[in-house]
């Protein structure tokens, strides 16, 4: 049964790739409807990525939707060049453009502060906004429904953030890519410059480390 499920997923991925390639070719030829369909397919994923990687000092000041819009305008001008030489899957290309736009926003609003804070990583394809332990902790802990629980949650989030700092940056990245951005193993491997087997093993190890961090915190009575 597991083999059958795996085959079904591979077939679905292949269909998605084929459909995306067809839409890219149409968009590159000037088909605005095809371009709109491409963006509609990926807008939510881009917003999740940006929300996770945006410096928390900018949250409330910059809307991820605006960064997505700006990124799509840039991508629309470059789609013909991309279609002629697609060096990475379309979504990863679009995600890369959005990441560069987010870096621009960080530098514009925070200037030297963001450079000193080291909010960019160079693990793959040059600089990209880092997934910070602060954002990871906030996403992992979520929100509480009562003021008393919220106070405890904030304390636990702070402790979790400190614990996440002990992870290697690449471990935080692969957790973010697979768990929060919901990239496939193949997409995460391409982003990190790893082969699929190495990416899968690193994700499994990072999950184990994360569980060891989370259990003492989440097992507390609240």
MOSUL-V243875 format. One record per helix or strand. SS is the DSSP state (~ for helix, > for strand). FROM is the first residue (numbers start at 1). TO is the last residue. If there is no record, write none. Layout:
SS|FROM|TO ; SS|FROM|TO
//
This chain:
~|2|28 ; ~|32|53 ; ~|56|58 ; >|59|59 ; >|62|62 ; ~|64|84 ; ~|90|110 ; ~|112|117 ; >|120|121 ; >|128|129 ; ~|133|141 ; ~|147|164 ; ~|169|180 ; ~|185|192 ; ~|196|218
//
